[in-house]
Amino acid sequence: MAQETRKTVKIQQIGSPIRRTKDQRATLIGLGLNKMHKVSELEDTPEVRGMIRKLPHMVKVLEG
C-alpha cells in the first residue's frame, strides 16, 4: 500500500489563557496546547487553520 504524506503544521503557544474567554481556552486545548511555549504538531487542515486564525495573539506558527 502506498502511504500518503500528509502536510503538518507546528504551532507554539505564546500567550497565557489567564483572563481569556472559555471558547479561547477550549480552542487551545483542541490544538493540544495548555502550557506556555508548548509545541504541537497537527495535520494541516482547514479546521486547524481556522482554530489558529481564532487565536493569533496566543499562538505562533513555526517553520518546518
PDB file of N, CA, C, O and CB in Angstrom:
ATOM      1  N   MET A   1       0.829  -1.190   0.000  1.00  0.00           N
ATOM      2  CA  MET A   1       0.000   0.000   0.000  1.00  0.00           C
ATOM      3  C   MET A   1       0.871   1.251   0.000  1.00  0.00           C
ATOM      4  O   MET A   1       1.870   1.335   0.715  1.00  0.00           O
ATOM      5  CB  MET A   1      -0.942   0.000   1.208  1.00  0.00           C
ATOM      6  N   ALA A   2       0.483   2.187  -0.791  1.00  0.00           N
ATOM      7  CA  ALA A   2       1.197   3.464  -0.815  1.00  0.00           C
ATOM      8  C   ALA A   2       0.672   4.336   0.319  1.00  0.00           C
ATOM      9  O   ALA A   2      -0.534   4.497   0.507  1.00  0.00           O
ATOM     10  CB  ALA A   2       1.031   4.182  -2.195  1.00  0.00           C
ATOM     11  N   GLN A   3       1.604   4.880   1.052  1.00  0.00           N
ATOM     12  CA  GLN A   3       1.218   5.728   2.177  1.00  0.00           C
ATOM     13  C   GLN A   3       1.324   7.188   1.752  1.00  0.00           C
ATOM     14  O   GLN A   3       2.347   7.621   1.221  1.00  0.00           O
ATOM     15  CB  GLN A   3       2.108   5.446   3.426  1.00  0.00           C
ATOM     16  N   GLU A   4       0.266   7.930   1.991  1.00  0.00           N
ATOM     17  CA  GLU A   4       0.249   9.337   1.620  1.00  0.00           C
ATOM     18  C   GLU A   4       1.038  10.144   2.632  1.00  0.00           C
ATOM     19  O   GLU A   4       0.998   9.872   3.832  1.00  0.00           O
ATOM     20  CB  GLU A   4      -1.191   9.861   1.516  1.00  0.00           C
ATOM     21  N   THR A   5       1.759  11.144   2.130  1.00  0.00           N
ATOM     22  CA  THR A   5       2.435  12.055   3.040  1.00  0.00           C
ATOM     23  C   THR A   5       1.489  13.216   3.299  1.00  0.00           C
ATOM     24  O   THR A   5       1.042  13.891   2.372  1.00  0.00           O
ATOM     25  CB  THR A   5       3.809  12.549   2.457  1.00  0.00           C
ATOM     26  N   ARG A   6       1.201  13.432   4.539  1.00  0.00           N
ATOM     27  CA  ARG A   6       0.268  14.489   4.909  1.00  0.00           C
ATOM     28  C   ARG A   6       1.044  15.687   5.413  1.00  0.00           C
ATOM     29  O   ARG A   6       2.038  15.553   6.127  1.00  0.00           O
ATOM     30  CB  ARG A   6      -0.734  14.000   5.976  1.00  0.00           C
ATOM     31  N   LYS A   7       0.573  16.854   5.030  1.00  0.00           N
ATOM     32  CA  LYS A   7       1.207  18.079   5.485  1.00  0.00           C
ATOM     33  C   LYS A   7       0.875  18.296   6.958  1.00  0.00           C
ATOM     34  O   LYS A   7      -0.237  18.016   7.406  1.00  0.00           O
ATOM     35  CB  LYS A   7       0.753  19.290   4.629  1.00  0.00           C
ATOM     36  N   THR A   8       1.838  18.789   7.687  1.00  0.00           N
ATOM     37  CA  THR A   8       1.612  19.103   9.091  1.00  0.00           C
ATOM     38  C   THR A   8       1.989  20.552   9.345  1.00  0.00           C
ATOM     39  O   THR A   8       2.707  21.170   8.559  1.00  0.00           O
ATOM     40  CB  THR A   8       2.418  18.155  10.012  1.00  0.00           C
ATOM     41  N   VAL A   9       1.500  21.078  10.442  1.00  0.00           N
ATOM     42  CA  VAL A   9       1.818  22.434  10.857  1.00  0.00           C
ATOM     43  C   VAL A   9       2.219  22.381  12.330  1.00  0.00           C
ATOM     44  O   VAL A   9       1.555  21.741  13.144  1.00  0.00           O
ATOM     45  CB  VAL A   9       0.606  23.408  10.623  1.00  0.00           C
ATOM     46  N   LYS A  10       3.314  23.063  12.658  1.00  0.00           N
ATOM     47  CA  LYS A  10       3.768  23.141  14.054  1.00  0.00           C
ATOM     48  C   LYS A  10       3.345  24.485  14.618  1.00  0.00           C
ATOM     49  O   LYS A  10       3.573  25.531  14.010  1.00  0.00           O
ATOM     50  CB  LYS A  10       5.322  22.952  14.168  1.00  0.00           C
ATOM     51  N   ILE A  11       2.727  24.442  15.787  1.00  0.00           N
ATOM     52  CA  ILE A  11       2.314  25.679  16.448  1.00  0.00           C
ATOM     53  C   ILE A  11       2.837  25.693  17.870  1.00  0.00           C
ATOM     54  O   ILE A  11       2.969  24.652  18.516  1.00  0.00           O
ATOM     55  CB  ILE A  11       0.776  25.831  16.434  1.00  0.00           C
ATOM     56  N   GLN A  12       3.134  26.899  18.347  1.00  0.00           N
ATOM     57  CA  GLN A  12       3.653  27.083  19.706  1.00  0.00           C
ATOM     58  C   GLN A  12       2.770  28.080  20.432  1.00  0.00           C
ATOM     59  O   GLN A  12       2.377  29.101  19.866  1.00  0.00           O
ATOM     60  CB  GLN A  12       5.137  27.568  19.690  1.00  0.00           C
ATOM     61  N   GLN A  13       2.461  27.784  21.676  1.00  0.00           N
ATOM     62  CA  GLN A  13       1.661  28.696  22.491  1.00  0.00           C
ATOM     63  C   GLN A  13       2.569  29.800  23.014  1.00  0.00           C
ATOM     64  O   GLN A  13       3.589  29.525  23.647  1.00  0.00           O
ATOM     65  CB  GLN A  13       0.961  27.942  23.668  1.00  0.00           C
ATOM     66  N   ILE A  14       2.195  31.056  22.748  1.00  0.00           N
ATOM     67  CA  ILE A  14       2.995  32.194  23.210  1.00  0.00           C
ATOM     68  C   ILE A  14       2.206  33.108  24.145  1.00  0.00           C
ATOM     69  O   ILE A  14       2.766  34.050  24.706  1.00  0.00           O
ATOM     70  CB  ILE A  14       3.501  32.996  22.018  1.00  0.00           C
ATOM     71  N   GLY A  15       0.911  32.837  24.317  1.00  0.00           N
ATOM     72  CA  GLY A  15       0.079  33.654  25.182  1.00  0.00           C
ATOM     73  C   GLY A  15      -0.569  32.827  26.278  1.00  0.00           C
ATOM     74  O   GLY A  15      -0.832  31.636  26.110  1.00  0.00           O
ATOM     75  N   SER A  16      -0.820  33.478  27.396  1.00  0.00           N
ATOM     76  CA  SER A  16      -1.429  32.792  28.529  1.00  0.00           C
ATOM     77  C   SER A  16      -2.947  32.762  28.396  1.00  0.00           C
ATOM     78  O   SER A  16      -3.544  33.732  27.929  1.00  0.00           O
ATOM     79  CB  SER A  16      -1.026  33.468  29.841  1.00  0.00           C
ATOM     80  N   PRO A  17      -3.585  31.649  28.804  1.00  0.00           N
ATOM     81  CA  PRO A  17      -5.043  31.587  28.765  1.00  0.00           C
ATOM     82  C   PRO A  17      -5.712  32.281  29.955  1.00  0.00           C
ATOM     83  O   PRO A  17      -6.940  32.309  30.042  1.00  0.00           O
ATOM     84  CB  PRO A  17      -5.481  30.150  28.712  1.00  0.00           C
ATOM     85  N   ILE A  18      -4.935  32.827  30.850  1.00  0.00           N
ATOM     86  CA  ILE A  18      -5.498  33.523  32.006  1.00  0.00           C
ATOM     87  C   ILE A  18      -6.252  34.762  31.520  1.00  0.00           C
ATOM     88  O   ILE A  18      -5.748  35.509  30.682  1.00  0.00           O
ATOM     89  CB  ILE A  18      -4.379  33.917  33.027  1.00  0.00           C
ATOM     90  N   ARG A  19      -7.445  34.976  32.040  1.00  0.00           N
ATOM     91  CA  ARG A  19      -8.330  36.086  31.698  1.00  0.00           C
ATOM     92  C   ARG A  19      -8.741  36.076  30.229  1.00  0.00           C
ATOM     93  O   ARG A  19      -8.943  37.133  29.632  1.00  0.00           O
ATOM     94  CB  ARG A  19      -7.657  37.398  32.026  1.00  0.00           C
ATOM     95  N   ARG A  20      -8.865  34.893  29.650  1.00  0.00           N
ATOM     96  CA  ARG A  20      -9.375  34.738  28.287  1.00  0.00           C
ATOM     97  C   ARG A  20     -10.748  34.094  28.366  1.00  0.00           C
ATOM     98  O   ARG A  20     -11.110  33.514  29.390  1.00  0.00           O
ATOM     99  CB  ARG A  20      -8.404  33.885  27.403  1.00  0.00           C
ATOM    100  N   THR A  21     -11.497  34.191  27.307  1.00  0.00           N
ATOM    101  CA  THR A  21     -12.837  33.611  27.307  1.00  0.00           C
ATOM    102  C   THR A  21     -12.755  32.081  27.252  1.00  0.00           C
ATOM    103  O   THR A  21     -11.733  31.506  26.879  1.00  0.00           O
ATOM    104  CB  THR A  21     -13.661  34.151  26.115  1.00  0.00           C
ATOM    105  N   LYS A  22     -13.858  31.450  27.633  1.00  0.00           N
ATOM    106  CA  LYS A  22     -13.900  29.986  27.672  1.00  0.00           C
ATOM    107  C   LYS A  22     -13.676  29.372  26.299  1.00  0.00           C
ATOM    108  O   LYS A  22     -13.033  28.328  26.184  1.00  0.00           O
ATOM    109  CB  LYS A  22     -15.230  29.516  28.230  1.00  0.00           C
ATOM    110  N   ASP A  23     -14.204  30.012  25.251  1.00  0.00           N
ATOM    111  CA  ASP A  23     -14.025  29.442  23.921  1.00  0.00           C
ATOM    112  C   ASP A  23     -12.571  29.518  23.465  1.00  0.00           C
ATOM    113  O   ASP A  23     -12.111  28.632  22.746  1.00  0.00           O
ATOM    114  CB  ASP A  23     -14.921  30.157  22.922  1.00  0.00           C
ATOM    115  N   GLN A  24     -11.839  30.553  23.866  1.00  0.00           N
ATOM    116  CA  GLN A  24     -10.419  30.631  23.522  1.00  0.00           C
ATOM    117  C   GLN A  24      -9.624  29.561  24.263  1.00  0.00           C
ATOM    118  O   GLN A  24      -8.720  28.952  23.691  1.00  0.00           O
ATOM    119  CB  GLN A  24      -9.863  32.026  23.846  1.00  0.00           C
ATOM    120  N   ARG A  25      -9.953  29.333  25.521  1.00  0.00           N
ATOM    121  CA  ARG A  25      -9.285  28.272  26.280  1.00  0.00           C
ATOM    122  C   ARG A  25      -9.565  26.906  25.665  1.00  0.00           C
ATOM    123  O   ARG A  25      -8.665  26.074  25.553  1.00  0.00           O
ATOM    124  CB  ARG A  25      -9.739  28.293  27.748  1.00  0.00           C
ATOM    125  N   ALA A  26     -10.819  26.677  25.267  1.00  0.00           N
ATOM    126  CA  ALA A  26     -11.191  25.403  24.661  1.00  0.00           C
ATOM    127  C   ALA A  26     -10.487  25.208  23.319  1.00  0.00           C
ATOM    128  O   ALA A  26     -10.116  24.086  22.972  1.00  0.00           O
ATOM    129  CB  ALA A  26     -12.711  25.325  24.478  1.00  0.00           C
ATOM    130  N   THR A  27     -10.304  26.278  22.572  1.00  0.00           N
ATOM    131  CA  THR A  27      -9.598  26.184  21.293  1.00  0.00           C
ATOM    132  C   THR A  27      -8.146  25.806  21.513  1.00  0.00           C
ATOM    133  O   THR A  27      -7.599  25.003  20.757  1.00  0.00           O
ATOM    134  CB  THR A  27      -9.689  27.509  20.523  1.00  0.00           C
ATOM    135  N   LEU A  28      -7.509  26.366  22.532  1.00  0.00           N
ATOM    136  CA  LEU A  28      -6.127  25.995  22.853  1.00  0.00           C
ATOM    137  C   LEU A  28      -6.031  24.511  23.174  1.00  0.00           C
ATOM    138  O   LEU A  28      -5.127  23.826  22.696  1.00  0.00           O
ATOM    139  CB  LEU A  28      -5.602  26.828  24.037  1.00  0.00           C
ATOM    140  N   ILE A  29      -6.949  24.020  23.973  1.00  0.00           N
ATOM    141  CA  ILE A  29      -6.941  22.599  24.328  1.00  0.00           C
ATOM    142  C   ILE A  29      -7.175  21.748  23.084  1.00  0.00           C
ATOM    143  O   ILE A  29      -6.562  20.693  22.925  1.00  0.00           O
ATOM    144  CB  ILE A  29      -8.017  22.294  25.400  1.00  0.00           C
ATOM    145  N   GLY A  30      -8.059  22.205  22.205  1.00  0.00           N
ATOM    146  CA  GLY A  30      -8.316  21.494  20.961  1.00  0.00           C
ATOM    147  C   GLY A  30      -7.084  21.419  20.068  1.00  0.00           C
ATOM    148  O   GLY A  30      -6.925  20.471  19.300  1.00  0.00           O
ATOM    149  N   LEU A  31      -6.214  22.417  20.170  1.00  0.00           N
ATOM    150  CA  LEU A  31      -4.965  22.417  19.409  1.00  0.00           C
ATOM    151  C   LEU A  31      -3.868  21.614  20.103  1.00  0.00           C
ATOM    152  O   LEU A  31      -2.768  21.475  19.569  1.00  0.00           O
ATOM    153  CB  LEU A  31      -4.493  23.843  19.185  1.00  0.00           C
ATOM    154  N   GLY A  32      -4.162  21.091  21.284  1.00  0.00           N
ATOM    155  CA  GLY A  32      -3.171  20.297  22.015  1.00  0.00           C
ATOM    156  C   GLY A  32      -2.215  21.138  22.826  1.00  0.00           C
ATOM    157  O   GLY A  32      -1.124  20.684  23.172  1.00  0.00           O
ATOM    158  N   LEU A  33      -2.612  22.359  23.132  1.00  0.00           N
ATOM    159  CA  LEU A  33      -1.755  23.260  23.908  1.00  0.00           C
ATOM    160  C   LEU A  33      -2.407  23.551  25.249  1.00  0.00           C
ATOM    161  O   LEU A  33      -3.626  23.689  25.342  1.00  0.00           O
ATOM    162  CB  LEU A  33      -1.489  24.579  23.136  1.00  0.00           C
ATOM    163  N   ASN A  34      -1.581  23.642  26.290  1.00  0.00           N
ATOM    164  CA  ASN A  34      -2.119  24.003  27.595  1.00  0.00           C
ATOM    165  C   ASN A  34      -1.096  24.706  28.471  1.00  0.00           C
ATOM    166  O   ASN A  34      -1.443  25.190  29.549  1.00  0.00           O
ATOM    167  CB  ASN A  34      -2.628  22.776  28.299  1.00  0.00           C
ATOM    168  N   LYS A  35       0.142  24.773  28.041  1.00  0.00           N
ATOM    169  CA  LYS A  35       1.183  25.443  28.822  1.00  0.00           C
ATOM    170  C   LYS A  35       1.988  26.356  27.911  1.00  0.00           C
ATOM    171  O   LYS A  35       2.120  26.098  26.715  1.00  0.00           O
ATOM    172  CB  LYS A  35       2.111  24.412  29.519  1.00  0.00           C
ATOM    173  N   MET A  36       2.514  27.406  28.478  1.00  0.00           N
ATOM    174  CA  MET A  36       3.308  28.362  27.715  1.00  0.00           C
ATOM    175  C   MET A  36       4.488  27.669  27.028  1.00  0.00           C
ATOM    176  O   MET A  36       5.133  26.800  27.613  1.00  0.00           O
ATOM    177  CB  MET A  36       3.812  29.488  28.630  1.00  0.00           C
ATOM    178  N   HIS A  37       4.758  28.061  25.792  1.00  0.00           N
ATOM    179  CA  HIS A  37       5.886  27.600  24.978  1.00  0.00           C
ATOM    180  C   HIS A  37       5.803  26.130  24.581  1.00  0.00           C
ATOM    181  O   HIS A  37       6.777  25.579  24.067  1.00  0.00           O
ATOM    182  CB  HIS A  37       7.162  27.832  25.718  1.00  0.00           C
ATOM    183  N   LYS A  38       4.668  25.488  24.807  1.00  0.00           N
ATOM    184  CA  LYS A  38       4.487  24.106  24.360  1.00  0.00           C
ATOM    185  C   LYS A  38       4.285  24.100  22.844  1.00  0.00           C
ATOM    186  O   LYS A  38       3.637  24.991  22.294  1.00  0.00           O
ATOM    187  CB  LYS A  38       3.274  23.432  25.089  1.00  0.00           C
ATOM    188  N   VAL A  39       4.838  23.099  22.183  1.00  0.00           N
ATOM    189  CA  VAL A  39       4.740  22.980  20.727  1.00  0.00           C
ATOM    190  C   VAL A  39       3.886  21.767  20.393  1.00  0.00           C
ATOM    191  O   VAL A  39       4.023  20.706  21.001  1.00  0.00           O
ATOM    192  CB  VAL A  39       6.153  22.862  20.071  1.00  0.00           C
ATOM    193  N   SER A  40       3.009  21.941  19.426  1.00  0.00           N
ATOM    194  CA  SER A  40       2.134  20.872  18.982  1.00  0.00           C
ATOM    195  C   SER A  40       2.227  20.765  17.464  1.00  0.00           C
ATOM    196  O   SER A  40       2.254  21.779  16.767  1.00  0.00           O
ATOM    197  CB  SER A  40       0.669  21.122  19.438  1.00  0.00           C
ATOM    198  N   GLU A  41       2.277  19.543  16.955  1.00  0.00           N
ATOM    199  CA  GLU A  41       2.320  19.321  15.513  1.00  0.00           C
ATOM    200  C   GLU A  41       1.033  18.626  15.098  1.00  0.00           C
ATOM    201  O   GLU A  41       0.738  17.519  15.548  1.00  0.00           O
ATOM    202  CB  GLU A  41       3.571  18.478  15.103  1.00  0.00           C
ATOM    203  N   LEU A  42       0.271  19.286  14.234  1.00  0.00           N
ATOM    204  CA  LEU A  42      -1.030  18.794  13.809  1.00  0.00           C
ATOM    205  C   LEU A  42      -1.101  18.701  12.296  1.00  0.00           C
ATOM    206  O   LEU A  42      -0.311  19.323  11.586  1.00  0.00           O
ATOM    207  CB  LEU A  42      -2.142  19.695  14.336  1.00  0.00           C
ATOM    208  N   GLU A  43      -2.051  17.922  11.812  1.00  0.00           N
ATOM    209  CA  GLU A  43      -2.287  17.829  10.378  1.00  0.00           C
ATOM    210  C   GLU A  43      -2.814  19.176   9.875  1.00  0.00           C
ATOM    211  O   GLU A  43      -3.653  19.799  10.524  1.00  0.00           O
ATOM    212  CB  GLU A  43      -3.288  16.676  10.049  1.00  0.00           C
ATOM    213  N   ASP A  44      -2.329  19.612   8.739  1.00  0.00           N
ATOM    214  CA  ASP A  44      -2.695  20.914   8.176  1.00  0.00           C
ATOM    215  C   ASP A  44      -4.039  20.794   7.454  1.00  0.00           C
ATOM    216  O   ASP A  44      -4.096  20.460   6.270  1.00  0.00           O
ATOM    217  CB  ASP A  44      -1.589  21.431   7.202  1.00  0.00           C
ATOM    218  N   THR A  45      -5.117  21.072   8.189  1.00  0.00           N
ATOM    219  CA  THR A  45      -6.464  21.016   7.626  1.00  0.00           C
ATOM    220  C   THR A  45      -7.113  22.397   7.749  1.00  0.00           C
ATOM    221  O   THR A  45      -6.640  23.231   8.522  1.00  0.00           O
ATOM    222  CB  THR A  45      -7.328  19.929   8.344  1.00  0.00           C
ATOM    223  N   PRO A  46      -8.174  22.644   7.007  1.00  0.00           N
ATOM    224  CA  PRO A  46      -8.868  23.930   7.139  1.00  0.00           C
ATOM    225  C   PRO A  46      -9.392  24.169   8.556  1.00  0.00           C
ATOM    226  O   PRO A  46      -9.447  25.310   9.013  1.00  0.00           O
ATOM    227  CB  PRO A  46     -10.022  23.999   6.153  1.00  0.00           C
ATOM    228  N   GLU A  47      -9.779  23.090   9.253  1.00  0.00           N
ATOM    229  CA  GLU A  47     -10.283  23.237  10.621  1.00  0.00           C
ATOM    230  C   GLU A  47      -9.184  23.736  11.557  1.00  0.00           C
ATOM    231  O   GLU A  47      -9.414  24.625  12.378  1.00  0.00           O
ATOM    232  CB  GLU A  47     -10.846  21.898  11.133  1.00  0.00           C
ATOM    233  N   VAL A  48      -7.997  23.161  11.428  1.00  0.00           N
ATOM    234  CA  VAL A  48      -6.880  23.571  12.275  1.00  0.00           C
ATOM    235  C   VAL A  48      -6.471  24.999  11.937  1.00  0.00           C
ATOM    236  O   VAL A  48      -6.192  25.789  12.839  1.00  0.00           O
ATOM    237  CB  VAL A  48      -5.680  22.610  12.108  1.00  0.00           C
ATOM    238  N   ARG A  49      -6.430  25.342  10.654  1.00  0.00           N
ATOM    239  CA  ARG A  49      -6.091  26.710  10.249  1.00  0.00           C
ATOM    240  C   ARG A  49      -7.095  27.716  10.815  1.00  0.00           C
ATOM    241  O   ARG A  49      -6.710  28.815  11.215  1.00  0.00           O
ATOM    242  CB  ARG A  49      -6.045  26.818   8.714  1.00  0.00           C
ATOM    243  N   GLY A  50      -8.369  27.352  10.851  1.00  0.00           N
ATOM    244  CA  GLY A  50      -9.382  28.231  11.430  1.00  0.00           C
ATOM    245  C   GLY A  50      -9.171  28.435  12.919  1.00  0.00           C
ATOM    246  O   GLY A  50      -9.361  29.537  13.434  1.00  0.00           O
ATOM    247  N   MET A  51      -8.778  27.372  13.610  1.00  0.00           N
ATOM    248  CA  MET A  51      -8.506  27.493  15.046  1.00  0.00           C
ATOM    249  C   MET A  51      -7.298  28.395  15.292  1.00  0.00           C
ATOM    250  O   MET A  51      -7.284  29.173  16.246  1.00  0.00           O
ATOM    251  CB  MET A  51      -8.267  26.101  15.671  1.00  0.00           C
ATOM    252  N   ILE A  52      -6.289  28.289  14.434  1.00  0.00           N
ATOM    253  CA  ILE A  52      -5.110  29.143  14.560  1.00  0.00           C
ATOM    254  C   ILE A  52      -5.495  30.597  14.300  1.00  0.00           C
ATOM    255  O   ILE A  52      -5.026  31.499  14.994  1.00  0.00           O
ATOM    256  CB  ILE A  52      -3.996  28.691  13.580  1.00  0.00           C
ATOM    257  N   ARG A  53      -6.352  30.826  13.299  1.00  0.00           N
ATOM    258  CA  ARG A  53      -6.791  32.185  12.990  1.00  0.00           C
ATOM    259  C   ARG A  53      -7.610  32.798  14.121  1.00  0.00           C
ATOM    260  O   ARG A  53      -7.662  34.020  14.261  1.00  0.00           O
ATOM    261  CB  ARG A  53      -7.603  32.190  11.712  1.00  0.00           C
ATOM    262  N   LYS A  54      -8.240  31.962  14.917  1.00  0.00           N
ATOM    263  CA  LYS A  54      -9.051  32.446  16.040  1.00  0.00           C
ATOM    264  C   LYS A  54      -8.171  32.948  17.190  1.00  0.00           C
ATOM    265  O   LYS A  54      -8.619  33.754  18.005  1.00  0.00           O
ATOM    266  CB  LYS A  54      -9.983  31.331  16.541  1.00  0.00           C
ATOM    267  N   LEU A  55      -6.913  32.471  17.258  1.00  0.00           N
ATOM    268  CA  LEU A  55      -6.016  32.813  18.363  1.00  0.00           C
ATOM    269  C   LEU A  55      -4.680  33.401  17.879  1.00  0.00           C
ATOM    270  O   LEU A  55      -3.627  32.920  18.298  1.00  0.00           O
ATOM    271  CB  LEU A  55      -5.754  31.576  19.212  1.00  0.00           C
ATOM    272  N   PRO A  56      -4.688  34.410  17.022  1.00  0.00           N
ATOM    273  CA  PRO A  56      -3.405  34.912  16.515  1.00  0.00           C
ATOM    274  C   PRO A  56      -2.543  35.548  17.598  1.00  0.00           C
ATOM    275  O   PRO A  56      -1.324  35.631  17.451  1.00  0.00           O
ATOM    276  CB  PRO A  56      -3.646  35.917  15.418  1.00  0.00           C
ATOM    277  N   HIS A  57      -3.161  35.995  18.676  1.00  0.00           N
ATOM    278  CA  HIS A  57      -2.438  36.647  19.766  1.00  0.00           C
ATOM    279  C   HIS A  57      -1.894  35.635  20.781  1.00  0.00           C
ATOM    280  O   HIS A  57      -1.170  36.018  21.699  1.00  0.00           O
ATOM    281  CB  HIS A  57      -3.349  37.647  20.471  1.00  0.00           C
ATOM    282  N   MET A  58      -2.232  34.348  20.628  1.00  0.00           N
ATOM    283  CA  MET A  58      -1.818  33.350  21.609  1.00  0.00           C
ATOM    284  C   MET A  58      -0.974  32.221  21.034  1.00  0.00           C
ATOM    285  O   MET A  58      -0.359  31.472  21.793  1.00  0.00           O
ATOM    286  CB  MET A  58      -3.019  32.772  22.259  1.00  0.00           C
ATOM    287  N   VAL A  59      -0.931  32.081  19.717  1.00  0.00           N
ATOM    288  CA  VAL A  59      -0.138  31.006  19.106  1.00  0.00           C
ATOM    289  C   VAL A  59       0.744  31.557  17.994  1.00  0.00           C
ATOM    290  O   VAL A  59       0.464  32.600  17.404  1.00  0.00           O
ATOM    291  CB  VAL A  59      -1.058  29.898  18.552  1.00  0.00           C
ATOM    292  N   LYS A  60       1.819  30.822  17.729  1.00  0.00           N
ATOM    293  CA  LYS A  60       2.748  31.183  16.661  1.00  0.00           C
ATOM    294  C   LYS A  60       2.969  29.952  15.806  1.00  0.00           C
ATOM    295  O   LYS A  60       3.196  28.861  16.330  1.00  0.00           O
ATOM    296  CB  LYS A  60       4.102  31.728  17.229  1.00  0.00           C
ATOM    297  N   VAL A  61       2.905  30.120  14.491  1.00  0.00           N
ATOM    298  CA  VAL A  61       3.154  29.020  13.563  1.00  0.00           C
ATOM    299  C   VAL A  61       4.661  28.956  13.334  1.00  0.00           C
ATOM    300  O   VAL A  61       5.285  29.944  12.947  1.00  0.00           O
ATOM    301  CB  VAL A  61       2.369  29.211  12.203  1.00  0.00           C
ATOM    302  N   LEU A  62       5.242  27.767  13.580  1.00  0.00           N
ATOM    303  CA  LEU A  62       6.680  27.576  13.419  1.00  0.00           C
ATOM    304  C   LEU A  62       6.981  27.051  12.032  1.00  0.00           C
ATOM    305  O   LEU A  62       6.159  26.362  11.427  1.00  0.00           O
ATOM    306  CB  LEU A  62       7.228  26.617  14.484  1.00  0.00           C
ATOM    307  N   GLU A  63       8.149  27.374  11.532  1.00  0.00           N
ATOM    308  CA  GLU A  63       8.573  26.890  10.215  1.00  0.00           C
ATOM    309  C   GLU A  63       8.941  25.423  10.312  1.00  0.00           C
ATOM    310  O   GLU A  63       9.404  24.947  11.348  1.00  0.00           O
ATOM    311  CB  GLU A  63       9.768  27.712   9.674  1.00  0.00           C
ATOM    312  N   GLY A  64       8.727  24.724   9.224  1.00  0.00           N
ATOM    313  CA  GLY A  64       9.146  23.322   9.163  1.00  0.00           C
ATOM    314  C   GLY A  64       8.058  22.449   9.510  1.00  0.00           C
ATOM    315  O   GLY A  64       8.224  21.229   9.514  1.00  0.00           O
TER     316      GLY A  64
END
